[in-house]
């Protein structure tokens, strides 16, 4: 851990890792043309001049480009980790050393340190909060009511955070605007589906080096993250089972060619279990009891509560590290259950998270959502707000342009036809 600097407070693993982080940030930037264009505009227009901003995100090379863009726009920005195992320590070091951005994040930090960093973030007295799971917002509402007057609004990155914000609004405590970045089309269609699908399997393979072909893979949840995970697992030759609580999503999974059944039926069949629900104890005691010897479980939802590790630990006579990010729980029955990444996000615990090309759009949404909050300060009602359609489409247009892809435009005749009720078939 570094000593606190008079000029720039921070808490990271090792500032000497900055050169490696710098190279990796530069490499990610090759695949992030949309955010680069936004950063260049921000540098000219300075929309965040005088704005104190806190970002609670996975500290990765892609997040670095978001932080750099916000600072270029004039933001007084501070960054903390949204997950104890997702921090890339070299990236944190580069942000401090090369970009002068205060970072409080260490890979593997314990829960006490994580919550202390949340408090440090709130000590920054933010005008805007970028959240990933709504921990910072929830802590602000619960413990720092006196700071609400300074808050312009928040943006939320993930499904779990949106669920929490909806609960806050229902309880009458969400008294400020919150931008629903997660549900932007250029976020969840691509980040959740293609990003999670690829990076989840990347993390599993790095942690275990198993062959997926021929394995029975159980995917818990068939939202956009589950769809992407199931699709990629099948593409690598796995036999995929989907578990769901939503009948519409269950039908969709069936029609996409997957077997669908309750977790109680899937548990004895699975070789590998992946939770992507955002809910609590999706895999629990009774499921562990009937799993195969050597079954592997991991999570690619948000928090580490999807797998009931407490009950698994109570059943274990021995817990040992089999590989990096791979723990084997030996049960009294003699069989073992293998847990990957401590039940935290496997794509970030054991790998590098989503590819930068897909995070380019997600973080473009974050950057423009922050700008939207500032431009509309005092005009937005409390509660959740969608990313404006024109912003969503502009991000898609910029992405296509960067990829060298053109699309059709409507003719005058077509415009007239779709806008008139008088023109029939």
N, C-alpha and C positions, 0 to 999 in steps of 0.2 A: 504493500500500500504506500502511496506517495505521501509525502508531507504536504500540508496545506500551504498553498502559495498565497502570498499577500495580494498579488495581482489577480489571481484566478483560483478560486476555491474548487477543489475536485476531490474525488475519492475513486481511484482506479487501481488496477493491479500493479502496473509497471509502466512508467512514462517512456522507458527505453524501447518499448514495443512500437513506438510511433512510426518509425520508418517502414516496418512491415505493413502496418495499418494504412499508411499513405498509399502504398502500392496497390493494396487490395481495394481501397476506395476508388482509386483511379481506374482500376480494371472494371469495377461495377459500373462506373460512369459511362463506359462505352455502350452499355445497353439501356441507358436511361435518357434518351434524347428529349422526351417531353418535359421532364423535370428540369433539364438543362435550359430549355427555352424559357420556362417559367422563372428560373433563377436569374437569367439574364434580364428579363423584364423587371423583376423585383429589384435588381441592383440599380436600375435606372429610375424606377418610380418610388421606391422606398415606402411601401404601404404600411409597414409595421414600425415606422419611426416612433419611438417612445412607448412601444408596447412591450410589456413583460410577458414572456411566453414560457410555459413549461411543457415539455413533451415526455410522456411516460410510454416508451416504446421499446421494442426489441432493439438492442444496440448492435446493429449490423452495418455492413457496408452500404446497404440501400438507405437505411435510416440516416446515415451520415450525410447523404446527398440532400435529404429533406432538411436536416438541421442547417446545412450550409446554405441552402436556398432561403430559409427563413431569416438567417442572420444577414444574408445579402440584402434582404428586404428591410433591414433596420431593426429586426427583433432583438430584444435583450433576452436571449434564449438560454434555457438550462435543460439538460437531458438526464433522465433516470431510466433504469431498466424496468420493463413491465413483467419480466419473468427472471427468476434467479439463475436459470441455466442458459438463457438466450444471449447473454452479452458476449461479444467478440472483443477480448481485452485489447488487442492491437488497434482495433477501430476506435475504442474509447480513448486510447492514448493519443492517437493521431488527431482526434477532434479537439483534445485539450492543447496539444503541443503545436499543431499546425493551423488550427482555426480559431483558437481562443474561446472555445465553447465549454462551459463548465459541465462536466459529466460526473455523475455519481452512480457507478455501475461496476460490478465485479462478477465475472462468471463464477457461479457456485456460491454466491452470497447467501447467508442464511435468512430465514424469514424476519428475524429481528433487524438485520441490516437493511433488508428490503423496505420494511415499514419505516425505519429511520430515514431512508432516502425519500420516501413519500413526504415525510414531515419537512425535510430539507427543501423539497420542491415547493411546498406550500409556504415556506419561509420566504421564498422568492416573490411572494405576493402577486401571483399571476393575473394578468388580464385575460389571457386565453390559455386553456388547457387542451393539449392533444393527449387523449387517453386511449389505452388499449386494455379494456376490461373494466374501466370506470373506477378503479381503486382510488385514484387521486380525487376525483369528483366526489365519491362516496365519503372519503375522509374529510374533505372540505365541508360537506354538508353536515356531517356528524359532529365535527370538532372545531370548525373554524367559521362559524356563522358571521363573525365580524368582518370576514374578508369577502363576503358575497358581493358587497357593494362595488368592489374593484373588478369583479369578473364580467367581462363582455360576453363570454360564452365558452363552449367546449366543442371539441370534435371527437367522435368515437370511431375507432378502427375496426372493431370486431363484433361478431354476433352476440357473444356473451355480454359485452358492454352495453349493447343496444337493449338487451333484455333487462339489464339492471336499470338503465335509464327509464325505460317504460314503467318499471315498478316504482321508481322515484316519482315520476310524474303522477302515477295513480295515487301515491300516498301524499301528493301535494307538496313535496319538498324540492322538486326540480323547478326552481323559480327563475331560471335563465335559459336562453336558447342553447340547444345542443344540435350540432350538425351530424346527421346520420351518414357518415362516410361509408360505412360498411355496405349499405344497401344501394349505393350508386352502381349503375350498370357496369361502368368501367372498373369497378372494384370487384364485386362479388361474382360476376360472370367469369372473370379471368383469374384474379388473385385466389379466391376461394376454391374454384374448380381446378384450374390448371396449375396454379402455384402450389396449393396444398397437395394435390394429387402427386405431383412430381417430387416435391421436397419431403413428403412423408415417407415415401418408399426409399428415397435417398438416405434419410436418417436411419431407417430400419436396416438397410443393407450395410451402411458404414458401421453400425453398432454390432451387427451379427455376422455379416458375410454369408447369409443363408441364400439358397436358391429359392425363388418364389414359385417358379414353375412346378406345378403339381401339388403345391401346398393348398390347404383349405384356409382361406383368409376370411375372417368375420369382421365386417365393417359395421359399427354401431352408429346409426344415423345416416340419413340419405338427403341431407341438405346439400348445399353447393359443395361444401368440403367433402362430404361423404360420397357424392357423385364422382368427384374427381379422383378420390382415393380408390373407389371401387373400379372405376374405368381403367386406371393405370395398373392396378393389381391384376385385373383380367388380361390386360395387354401384355403382362409379363408371364402369363401362363397359369396364374392362380385360379383355383375354383373359389368363387366369391359368394359368400352368404351375407345378406343385409338384414339387420334388425332395425325396427322402426316402431314409433308409437303413433305416428300420423298416418291414417289410412290412405290419404291421397299420395303421399310420398312412397308408401309401401306399394301401391298399385304401380306407380311410376317405375320403381325398382324392378318389379316383376316384368313389366313391359320392356324394360331395358335389358332383360334376359338374366336377371339375378334371382337366386333363391331367396325367399323372404320367410323368416320365422322368428319367434321370440328368442331372447337370449338364452333362456333355460333349455331350449332345444338345440341351439347352436353351440352352447358351451362344450358338450362332449365331442363335437365334430371338428372344432377349429384347431389349427396348428398355430395360427397367428391372429391376434385380436387387436383391432384398431378402433379406439373410441373417438368420435368426432361429433359430439352432441352438444357440448357446453353445459351439460347437466351433471348432477351428482350421483356417484355410485352406480354407474351404468353396468359395471362389472363388480360383483360383490361376493360375499361369503359363499352363498349357495352355488354360484357359478364356478368358483375355484374348486369346490368339492368334486365336481364331475368332469373337470378338464382333464385332458390327456397329460401323461407324464411328459414334461419338457415343453408344454404349451407356452407361447410367448404372448405377453400383453403389453400394449403401449397406447399412448394417448396423443392425438393430434387436434384435440379440442383446445380450450383455452387454459383453464386451471388444472392442477394436479388432483382434482377431486373426482374425476370421472371413474377412476379405478379405486376401489376401497382398499387401499394399501394397509390401513390399520388392521382390518380383519385378516388380511393375508399375513401380516406380520405376526398376529396372535396365533396363527396356525403353524407358523414355521418353527422348526427346531434349530435351523441354521440359515443364515443369510450370508452369501459370499459374492464378491465381485468376480464374475466369470470373464468379462472383458470390460473395456471402457464403456460406460453408460449401459452396462448389462449386469443385472443382479439376479442371482439364482436363489429362490426361496425353497429350501428343502422342507417338506411337510412331514407330519408325524406318520402319514401313510406310507412314506418312502418315496413318493413322487415329488417332482420339482415343478415350480412355476417360475418362468423367467420374466422379469420386469425390465423394460427398456427405458432409459432416460429418467428414472425415478418417478415415472408416471407423468412427467412434465412434457411439454411439446417436443416430440421426438425429432421433428424436422429442424429444430433450433438447438436442442440439447446435444444431438449427435452429428448434426450436419450444419449447413449454413443458412437454413431458411429458404424462402422462395427465391427463385432466380430473379436477378435484377430487372430483366425485361418486363416481368409482370408487375413488380413493385413500382416500376416507373409510373404506371397508371394509378395505382393505389395512392402513392404519395403525391402525385399531381393533384388528386382529389383532396388530400389533406391540406396541401399548400393553398389551393384555391378556396377551400372551405374556411380557412383562417382569414383569408383576404375578404371573403364574403361577410364574415362576422364583423370585421372592422368597418367595412363600407356601410353596413346596415346596423351599426350600433344604435341602440335605442328604438329601432323600428321593428325588431323581431319579437314575437310573443314568446313567453316561456314554453319549453317543451321541445320535442324532436322536430327537426326540419330536414327535408330531403335536399340533396344536392340539386340545384336547378338543372333542368333538362338541357338547357343551352350550354352549361358548363360541362356536363357529362359528355355531350356530343362533341364539344370542342376538344376535349382530351382525346376522344377516339379519333377525331380528324388529325390532330397533331401526331398521334401514334402511327396512323396509316401513312401520313406524309413522310415520316421518318423511315418507314419501311419501304418507301417507294411504291406504294399502292394507291391507285386512284379509284374512285367510285363514280357511279352515274349521278347526274342531276336531273331533276324533273324538267320536262318541257313546259312551255306556257300552257299548252293544251292539257297536259296532265295536271298541272296546278289548278286549272279551272275546273277540271272534272272532279277532283277529289274534294273541292271546296264548294261544290254546288249540289243541291238536292234535286235540281231540275233535270240533270243529265241522267238518264236511265241506262239500262243495259242495251 
